[in-house]
Amino acid sequence: AKIRAELGLDVRVASGEDEAELAYLSLRRHFDVGRNPVISLDLGGGSLDMVVAAAGDLIEDRISLPLGAVRVTERFLSSSEITAAQYRRLRRYLKGVLGAALSDYHRQGHQLFGSGGSVTAIARALLARHGGAVSGVMGFEITRPALRHFRETMRSLPLEQRRHTPGLAADRADIIVAAAVVIEEVLRTLGA
């Protein structure tokens, strides 16, 4: 109401499904995916928003799950050193939620594209590890083995050491393990 009164603008808060679709539309604008089936994944702080699209630009499904990197960190990984018990609880929870939400798309051959601050942060850290310029990550491919190695490395480090990871912004160090685990579980659930 204050924005309308002061600026004369109506504001509508985008739903998770709307965010998913906007990320997908950005993907279509920046990448030539042809007529391939695509899943776009936008991992934010509060939610994981996805669009499943068939050949061409036909959107089959818009999915928003409360699996954002900040939310998952606060719920499961609240200490500076991540314990094995915390990690197991997180993996078990993600398997349940993602299994239910994505079971229809297991091994369907979709090409997966990621966006959002956490995906970008992981890409920058991986680029830095291999001596690449961390300024531009558009189009960078994050492989499962590289993601697994990154997640294992980050999980083994206390928060203060994660903050000094080359290519990783210090303010992402607390949520980066959760982000990597969420992405890894999406890939596992999809059979990618």
KEKE-3310 file (N, C-alpha, C; in steps of 0.2 Angstrom, whole numbers, plus 5000, padded with zeros to 4 digits):
npx = (5004:5010:5019:5011:5004:5015:5022:5013:5012:5007:5010:5015:5018:5029:5025:5032:5031:5029:5042:5050:5045:5050:5064:5065:5061:5071:5082:5078:5080:5093:5100:5102:5091:5085:5074:5074:5070:5069:5074:5073:5082:5081:5089:5086:5087:5076:5069:5068:5065:5058:5056:5049:5050:5044:5049:5054:5045:5035:5028:5028:5027:5027:5037:5038:5048:5051:5065:5076:5093:5097:5086:5086:5099:5097:5088:5094:5108:5115:5126:5144:5153:5149:5140:5140:5128:5119:5120:5116:5102:5098:5100:5091:5079:5079:5079:5066:5057:5061:5060:5046:5042:5048:5047:5040:5049:5060:5075:5071:5078:5080:5088:5097:5097:5104:5102:5103:5109:5116:5119:5127:5137:5143:5148:5157:5167:5171:5177:5187:5195:5201:5208:5201:5193:5183:5173:5163:5151:5141:5134:5144:5148:5143:5148:5143:5153:5162:5154:5151:5164:5167:5156:5160:5172:5169:5160:5169:5176:5177:5166:5173:5185:5179:5175:5186:5188:5194:5186:5174:5161:5163:5151:5143:5148:5142:5130:5133:5136:5123:5117:5124:5121:5107:5107:5114:5106:5095:5100:5103:5090:5083:5090:5101)
npy = (4994:5006:5008:5010:5021:5031:5030:5027:5014:4997:4983:4966:4951:4939:4922:4906:4898:4907:4913:4902:4901:4913:4912:4901:4907:4916:4908:4902:4913:4916:4904:4892:4880:4873:4860:4852:4843:4851:4855:4869:4875:4885:4890:4898:4907:4904:4895:4882:4883:4876:4873:4862:4857:4852:4847:4860:4875:4871:4872:4860:4858:4868:4870:4873:4872:4872:4872:4881:4887:4895:4892:4878:4876:4883:4875:4862:4862:4870:4872:4878:4868:4854:4840:4822:4817:4828:4829:4817:4818:4829:4824:4813:4819:4828:4818:4812:4823:4828:4816:4814:4825:4825:4813:4809:4813:4806:4800:4805:4811:4825:4841:4849:4865:4877:4891:4906:4913:4903:4893:4900:4904:4891:4888:4898:4895:4883:4886:4895:4885:4879:4888:4897:4912:4920:4929:4928:4916:4911:4898:4889:4872:4862:4847:4831:4823:4834:4842:4834:4832:4845:4847:4838:4843:4856:4852:4846:4856:4868:4882:4895:4892:4888:4901:4906:4901:4900:4910:4909:4918:4926:4928:4918:4906:4900:4894:4886:4872:4866:4871:4864:4851:4851:4853:4842:4831:4834:4831:4817:4812:4814:4806:4810)
npz = (5000:5004:4994:4983:4986:4988:4975:4966:4960:4957:4966:4964:4971:4966:4963:4968:4957:4947:4947:4943:4930:4925:4926:4917:4905:4903:4902:4889:4881:4882:4878:4865:4865:4856:4850:4861:4876:4892:4908:4919:4933:4946:4960:4974:4989:4997:4990:4978:4962:4948:4930:4919:4903:4887:4871:4861:4866:4875:4891:4903:4916:4931:4945:4963:4977:4994:4996:4996:4997:5009:5018:5019:5024:5037:5043:5043:5043:5054:5061:5062:5058:5049:5054:5053:5056:5054:5040:5035:5039:5031:5018:5017:5019:5008:4998:5000:4997:4984:4977:4977:4970:4958:4952:4940:4930:4930:4922:4909:4900:4899:4897:4908:4916:4926:4937:4947:4963:4971:4962:4953:4962:4965:4952:4950:4960:4955:4943:4947:4954:4944:4938:4929:4923:4935:4933:4923:4921:4913:4904:4908:4912:4925:4931:4937:4944:4947:4955:4965:4971:4974:4984:4994:4998:5003:5013:5022:5027:5040:5043:5043:5036:5023:5020:5014:5002:4985:4973:4978:4986:5001:5009:5005:5010:5021:5016:5005:5006:5008:4996:4986:4989:4987:4973:4969:4973:4966:4953:4955:4958:4946:4938:4931)
capx = (5000:5014:5022:5006:5003:5021:5025:5008:5013:5004:5016:5012:5024:5029:5025:5038:5030:5031:5049:5052:5044:5054:5070:5065:5061:5078:5086:5077:5082:5101:5103:5098:5090:5081:5068:5076:5067:5073:5072:5077:5082:5083:5090:5087:5088:5070:5065:5070:5060:5059:5051:5050:5048:5045:5052:5051:5044:5029:5030:5024:5026:5031:5037:5042:5049:5054:5072:5082:5100:5096:5081:5089:5105:5094:5084:5098:5115:5115:5133:5149:5155:5143:5141:5137:5120:5115:5121:5111:5095:5097:5100:5085:5074:5079:5077:5059:5054:5062:5057:5039:5040:5051:5047:5038:5054:5066:5078:5067:5083:5080:5094:5096:5100:5104:5103:5102:5115:5120:5122:5133:5143:5147:5152:5163:5172:5174:5181:5193:5199:5204:5212:5197:5191:5177:5168:5157:5150:5136:5136:5148:5145:5145:5147:5141:5159:5165:5149:5152:5170:5166:5152:5164:5177:5166:5157:5174:5179:5173:5164:5179:5189:5175:5175:5192:5188:5195:5180:5167:5160:5163:5144:5140:5151:5138:5125:5136:5135:5116:5116:5127:5118:5101:5108:5116:5100:5090:5103:5102:5083:5082:5094:5105)
capy = (5000:5012:5009:5013:5028:5035:5029:5025:5008:4991:4978:4959:4947:4933:4916:4902:4895:4913:4914:4897:4902:4919:4909:4897:4912:4919:4902:4901:4919:4916:4898:4889:4873:4869:4857:4847:4844:4855:4857:4874:4875:4891:4889:4904:4907:4901:4890:4878:4883:4873:4872:4856:4859:4847:4849:4867:4879:4869:4871:4854:4859:4873:4867:4877:4868:4875:4869:4886:4886:4897:4888:4871:4877:4885:4869:4856:4863:4876:4873:4879:4861:4850:4833:4817:4816:4833:4828:4811:4820:4833:4819:4809:4824:4829:4812:4812:4829:4828:4810:4815:4830:4824:4806:4808:4815:4802:4797:4807:4814:4832:4844:4853:4872:4880:4898:4908:4914:4897:4889:4904:4903:4885:4888:4902:4892:4878:4890:4897:4880:4877:4894:4901:4919:4919:4935:4926:4909:4909:4892:4884:4866:4859:4840:4828:4822:4840:4845:4829:4834:4852:4847:4834:4847:4861:4849:4844:4862:4872:4888:4900:4890:4889:4908:4908:4897:4904:4910:4909:4924:4924:4928:4912:4900:4896:4891:4883:4865:4865:4872:4859:4845:4851:4852:4835:4827:4835:4827:4810:4810:4814:4801:4814)
capz = (5000:5004:4987:4978:4989:4986:4969:4961:4957:4960:4966:4964:4973:4961:4966:4966:4950:4942:4947:4939:4923:4923:4925:4911:4899:4903:4899:4882:4878:4882:4876:4860:4867:4850:4852:4867:4883:4896:4915:4922:4940:4949:4967:4978:4996:5000:4986:4972:4957:4942:4925:4915:4896:4882:4865:4859:4872:4879:4898:4905:4924:4935:4952:4968:4983:5000:4997:4995:5001:5016:5021:5020:5029:5044:5045:5044:5044:5057:5065:5057:5056:5048:5057:5049:5057:5050:5033:5033:5039:5025:5012:5018:5018:5000:4994:5000:4994:4977:4974:4976:4966:4951:4950:4933:4925:4930:4916:4903:4895:4899:4898:4914:4916:4933:4938:4954:4966:4973:4956:4951:4967:4964:4946:4951:4964:4951:4938:4951:4955:4937:4935:4925:4925:4938:4931:4918:4922:4909:4899:4912:4914:4931:4930:4943:4948:4950:4960:4971:4974:4978:4990:4999:5000:5007:5019:5026:5030:5045:5040:5042:5030:5017:5018:5010:4996:4979:4969:4982:4990:5009:5011:5002:5013:5026:5013:4999:5006:5007:4989:4982:4991:4984:4966:4968:4974:4960:4948:4957:4957:4938:4934:4926)
cpx = (5004:5018:5017:5005:5009:5023:5019:5008:5010:5009:5012:5019:5023:5029:5031:5037:5031:5038:5052:5051:5048:5061:5071:5065:5068:5083:5085:5079:5090:5104:5099:5097:5086:5075:5069:5072:5071:5070:5077:5076:5085:5083:5091:5088:5082:5067:5069:5064:5062:5054:5053:5046:5049:5048:5049:5050:5038:5031:5025:5022:5030:5031:5041:5042:5052:5061:5078:5088:5100:5092:5083:5095:5102:5091:5089:5105:5117:5122:5138:5153:5149:5144:5138:5130:5116:5115:5116:5104:5094:5096:5093:5079:5073:5076:5069:5055:5055:5060:5050:5038:5043:5051:5045:5043:5060:5068:5073:5072:5082:5087:5093:5100:5099:5105:5101:5109:5119:5123:5128:5139:5147:5151:5158:5169:5175:5179:5188:5198:5203:5207:5208:5195:5184:5171:5162:5157:5144:5138:5141:5145:5147:5143:5146:5148:5162:5160:5150:5158:5170:5162:5156:5169:5174:5163:5163:5177:5174:5171:5169:5183:5185:5175:5181:5193:5189:5188:5174:5167:5160:5156:5140:5142:5146:5132:5127:5135:5128:5115:5118:5124:5111:5102:5110:5110:5095:5093:5102:5094:5081:5085:5099:5113)
cpy = (5006:5013:5012:5020:5033:5035:5028:5019:5002:4986:4971:4955:4941:4927:4912:4899:4901:4913:4908:4898:4908:4916:4905:4902:4915:4914:4902:4907:4919:4909:4895:4882:4869:4866:4851:4848:4847:4855:4863:4874:4881:4890:4895:4902:4903:4895:4887:4879:4880:4873:4866:4858:4854:4850:4856:4871:4878:4868:4865:4855:4864:4870:4872:4873:4872:4873:4874:4885:4889:4893:4881:4871:4879:4879:4863:4857:4869:4877:4875:4873:4857:4843:4828:4816:4821:4832:4822:4814:4824:4828:4815:4813:4826:4824:4811:4817:4829:4822:4811:4820:4829:4817:4805:4810:4811:4799:4799:4810:4822:4835:4849:4860:4875:4888:4900:4909:4908:4894:4893:4904:4897:4885:4893:4899:4886:4881:4892:4891:4877:4883:4898:4908:4918:4925:4932:4918:4906:4903:4887:4878:4863:4851:4837:4826:4829:4843:4840:4831:4840:4851:4843:4839:4852:4858:4847:4850:4865:4879:4893:4898:4890:4896:4910:4904:4901:4904:4910:4915:4922:4924:4922:4905:4896:4892:4886:4875:4863:4866:4866:4852:4845:4850:4844:4830:4828:4830:4819:4808:4810:4809:4804:4813)
cpz = (5000:4997:4982:4980:4987:4979:4963:4957:4961:4960:4967:4966:4969:4965:4964:4959:4945:4942:4943:4932:4920:4921:4918:4905:4898:4899:4891:4878:4877:4879:4870:4862:4861:4852:4858:4873:4888:4903:4917:4929:4942:4957:4970:4985:5000:4997:4981:4967:4951:4936:4921:4908:4891:4876:4863:4866:4876:4886:4900:4913:4926:4943:4957:4974:4988:5001:4995:5000:5008:5020:5023:5025:5036:5047:5047:5045:5048:5061:5060:5055:5055:5050:5052:5050:5054:5043:5031:5034:5033:5019:5012:5016:5011:4996:4994:4996:4986:4974:4973:4971:4959:4949:4943:4928:4926:4924:4909:4898:4894:4900:4904:4914:4923:4933:4946:4957:4968:4967:4953:4955:4966:4957:4946:4954:4960:4946:4941:4952:4949:4934:4930:4928:4929:4937:4927:4919:4917:4904:4902:4914:4920:4931:4937:4947:4951:4955:4966:4975:4978:4984:4995:5002:5005:5013:5024:5030:5035:5041:5038:5037:5023:5015:5014:5004:4990:4975:4972:4987:4997:5011:5009:5006:5017:5022:5007:5000:5005:4999:4985:4983:4987:4976:4965:4969:4968:4954:4949:4955:4950:4935:4929:4927)
residu = (ALA:LYS:ILE:ARG:ALA:GLU:LEU:GLY:LEU:ASP:VAL:ARG:VAL:ALA:SER:GLY:GLU:ASP:GLU:ALA:GLU:LEU:ALA:TYR:LEU:SER:LEU:ARG:ARG:HIS:PHE:ASP:VAL:GLY:ARG:ASN:PRO:VAL:ILE:SER:LEU:ASP:LEU:GLY:GLY:GLY:SER:LEU:ASP:MET:VAL:VAL:ALA:ALA:ALA:GLY:ASP:LEU:ILE:GLU:ASP:ARG:ILE:SER:LEU:PRO:LEU:GLY:ALA:VAL:ARG:VAL:THR:GLU:ARG:PHE:LEU:SER:SER:SER:GLU:ILE:THR:ALA:ALA:GLN:TYR:ARG:ARG:LEU:ARG:ARG:TYR:LEU:LYS:GLY:VAL:LEU:GLY:ALA:ALA:LEU:SER:ASP:TYR:HIS:ARG:GLN:GLY:HIS:GLN:LEU:PHE:GLY:SER:GLY:GLY:SER:VAL:THR:ALA:ILE:ALA:ARG:ALA:LEU:LEU:ALA:ARG:HIS:GLY:GLY:ALA:VAL:SER:GLY:VAL:MET:GLY:PHE:GLU:ILE:THR:ARG:PRO:ALA:LEU:ARG:HIS:PHE:ARG:GLU:THR:MET:ARG:SER:LEU:PRO:LEU:GLU:GLN:ARG:ARG:HIS:THR:PRO:GLY:LEU:ALA:ALA:ASP:ARG:ALA:ASP:ILE:ILE:VAL:ALA:ALA:ALA:VAL:VAL:ILE:GLU:GLU:VAL:LEU:ARG:THR:LEU:GLY:ALA)
# end
